[in-house]
């Protein structure tokens, strides 16, 4: 996904953004249902299923951890620019929740919406400091052109308190992603019914 973002200069259509975020959060929902946290969600660890789709596949589970583990081998981990605040400040023996992955997904969501990272910097250290200090403001004029529902979802994915942050299912149920998904499902159902009727007429099923 990293190369796709670079090749497109981070510019994606609303449909592509929604397709990608739905796929990512479905993957995280499945992962979290098995009490596994990835802990390093970033574009480099997401592959697209094929060139003609925006459906992501989560890869590289080297930093993944069991939610119920008594201690993490790597208790502070992740990639600056995508790390949840509770991971940055984590002390050995403390616990984190799967919603740390949602913060990271929110940072990717920001790139798809804004064509730039959530936390910027010319050097690794600058990115890390901006990430650590949570140096962003989604209420600034820079975001005035962005769909309000998208900003609302982004804010809920980037909540500082992990207990207030949406989980993967909550993201999928948010109006920004759910409305179009339901419409697409209805269109597919209508298409299936139309195809069935067409085949039935072709085969004279309705003839008396």
Secondary structure, 3 states (H helix, E strand, C coil): CHHHHHHCCCCCCHHHHHHHHHHHHHHHHHHHHCCEECCCCCHHHEEECCCCCCCEEECCCCCCEECCCCCCCCCCCCCCCCCCHHHHCCCCCCCCCCHHHHHHHHHHHHHHHHCCCCCCCCCHHHHHHHHHCCCCCCCCHHHCCCCHHHHHHHHHHCCCCCCCCCCHHHHHHCHHHHHHHHHHHHHHHHHHHHHHHHHHHHCCCCCC
